[in-house]
Amino acid sequence: MTNPVSWLLRVSESKTNYWATYVVDFSLLSFFLYWDATRTSIGAAAMMALLALGVFAWTLTEYAFHRWVYHLGFAITRAGHEKHHEGPTAYIAMPFPVTPILFLPIQWVVAVQLSAHGFSSVLAGFFGGFIGYSFMHHSMHHYKMPFAWLRHLQSQHRIHHAIPDANFGVTMRFWDRIFGTEFKKAKAEAGQASAH
């Protein structure tokens, strides 16, 4: 019998799975927006504000997952992330059915059963942030970034690959500053000097 962890890792390393995650996540984003636009009475301005709230929620999730789930969490998440650190250009992604399995029941309970109008827009923003993160992370490992601020983020992410306990944010440094995990060259040099 196949070990479930090794089976999931094999699926996660499939290039087809990698690109399918974009299709599935964009489909979920579209479905959540469509839901609020057609099934609720909230206006476009409220939907946009809730969408922005979802994107902001994603930024904290990006940091938390990277720091505590991918680096310290379950064996399966650590193993997949370790493979990414070993081969940063490899096409590794969570198996594409995971997000609908996790998020469609949440949306059904909160938006449908509890009639929380606008919740689907928050989820759409969350998935917008997730898609933006996925695209940026892919680009950081496969392309030379076109703008100085993107090249700075790319260099900060390369530092994370060299020093895995720093720079957990991929799309922004904000949460690293808040939680004290932003790499600081002077701080690192001081730590090395005191070790000698």
C-alpha positions in Angstrom: 0.0 0.0 0.0 1.3 3.5 -0.9 2.2 5.8 1.8 -0.2 8.8 1.7 2.5 11.3 2.3 4.7 10.1 -0.5 1.6 9.9 -2.8 0.7 13.5 -2.0 4.3 14.6 -2.6 4.3 12.9 -6.0 1.0 14.7 -7.0 2.4 18.0 -5.7 5.5 17.7 -7.9 3.5 17.3 -11.1 3.7 20.2 -13.6 0.1 19.5 -14.5 -0.9 19.9 -10.9 1.2 23.1 -10.6 -0.7 24.9 -13.4 -4.0 23.4 -12.5 -3.8 25.2 -9.1 -4.0 28.5 -11.0 -7.1 27.4 -12.9 -8.8 26.1 -9.8 -7.9 29.2 -7.6 -9.0 31.6 -10.3 -12.3 29.6 -10.7 -12.9 29.9 -7.0 -12.3 33.6 -7.0 -14.7 34.0 -9.9 -17.3 31.8 -8.2 -17.1 33.8 -4.9 -17.5 37.1 -6.7 -20.4 35.8 -8.8 -22.1 34.5 -5.7 -22.1 37.9 -3.9 -23.0 39.8 -7.1 -26.0 37.6 -7.9 -27.2 36.2 -4.6 -26.8 39.1 -2.2 -27.9 42.7 -2.1 -24.5 44.3 -1.3 -23.4 47.0 -3.7 -20.3 47.1 -5.9 -18.4 49.5 -3.5 -19.0 47.2 -0.5 -17.9 44.2 -2.6 -14.6 46.0 -3.5 -14.0 47.0 0.1 -14.6 43.4 1.2 -12.4 42.2 -1.6 -9.6 44.5 -0.3 -10.1 43.1 3.2 -9.7 39.6 1.8 -6.4 40.6 0.1 -5.1 42.0 3.3 -6.2 38.8 5.2 -4.2 36.9 2.6 -1.0 38.8 3.4 -1.0 37.6 7.0 -2.0 34.1 5.9 1.0 34.1 3.5 3.4 34.9 6.3 1.8 32.6 8.9 1.6 29.6 6.5 5.2 30.1 5.3 6.6 30.5 8.8 4.6 28.1 10.9 3.0 25.6 8.5 5.6 25.2 5.8 8.6 25.4 8.1 7.3 24.1 11.4 4.0 22.4 10.7 2.8 19.0 9.5 5.2 16.5 8.0 3.6 16.8 4.6 3.8 20.6 4.5 7.4 20.6 5.7 8.4 17.9 3.3 6.9 19.7 0.3 8.5 23.0 1.3 11.9 21.4 1.9 11.7 20.1 -1.6 11.1 23.6 -2.8 14.1 24.8 -0.9 16.2 22.0 -2.5 15.0 22.9 -6.0 13.5 26.4 -6.1 12.6 26.2 -9.8 10.8 22.9 -9.5 7.0 22.9 -10.1 5.7 22.1 -6.7 2.3 23.0 -5.5 -0.4 21.8 -3.1 -2.6 19.2 -4.9 -5.2 21.3 -6.8 -8.3 19.7 -5.2 -7.3 20.8 -1.7 -8.5 24.4 -2.0 -12.0 23.6 -3.2 -12.3 20.9 -0.6 -11.3 23.3 2.2 -13.0 26.5 1.0 -16.3 25.5 -0.6 -17.7 24.1 2.6 -16.7 27.2 4.5 -18.3 29.4 1.9 -21.5 27.3 2.0 -21.8 27.4 5.8 -21.0 31.1 6.3 -22.5 32.6 3.1 -25.5 30.3 2.6 -26.4 28.8 6.0 -25.5 31.8 8.1 -26.5 34.3 5.3 -23.3 36.4 5.8 -23.6 38.7 2.8 -20.2 39.8 1.6 -18.3 36.8 3.0 -17.8 35.5 -0.5 -16.2 38.8 -1.6 -13.8 38.5 1.3 -12.9 34.9 0.1 -12.6 36.3 -3.5 -10.0 38.8 -2.2 -8.2 36.1 -0.3 -7.9 34.1 -3.5 -6.8 37.2 -5.4 -4.0 37.6 -2.9 -3.2 33.9 -3.2 -3.1 34.0 -7.0 -0.9 37.2 -6.9 1.4 35.5 -4.4 1.6 32.3 -6.5 2.4 34.3 -9.7 5.0 36.5 -7.9 6.7 33.5 -6.2 6.9 31.6 -9.5 8.3 34.7 -11.2 10.9 35.2 -8.5 12.3 31.8 -9.2 12.0 31.8 -13.0 12.5 35.3 -14.3 14.5 38.5 -13.8 12.1 40.9 -12.2 11.4 44.1 -14.3 11.2 46.8 -11.6 13.6 47.7 -8.8 11.0 47.1 -6.0 10.3 43.6 -7.4 14.0 42.9 -7.7 14.4 43.9 -4.1 11.6 41.5 -3.1 13.3 38.8 -5.2 16.7 39.4 -3.4 14.9 39.2 -0.1 13.3 35.9 -1.0 16.7 34.6 -2.1 18.0 35.5 1.4 15.1 33.4 2.8 16.4 30.4 0.8 19.9 30.9 2.2 18.7 31.7 5.7 15.4 29.9 6.2 14.5 31.5 9.6 14.2 35.0 8.0 12.1 36.8 5.3 8.9 34.7 5.4 6.9 37.2 3.4 7.1 36.8 -0.3 4.9 39.6 -1.7 5.8 42.1 1.1 8.1 42.7 4.0 5.4 44.2 6.3 4.7 41.1 8.5 8.4 40.2 8.7 8.9 43.7 10.3 6.0 43.3 12.6 7.1 39.8 13.8 10.9 40.6 13.8 11.9 38.1 11.2 13.1 40.5 8.5 16.8 39.8 7.6 19.0 42.7 8.6 22.6 42.6 7.4 24.0 44.5 10.4 22.2 42.2 12.8 23.4 39.1 11.1 27.0 40.4 11.1 26.8 41.3 14.8 25.6 37.7 15.5 28.5 36.2 13.6 31.0 38.5 15.3 29.7 37.5 18.8 30.0 33.8 17.8 33.7 34.2 17.3 
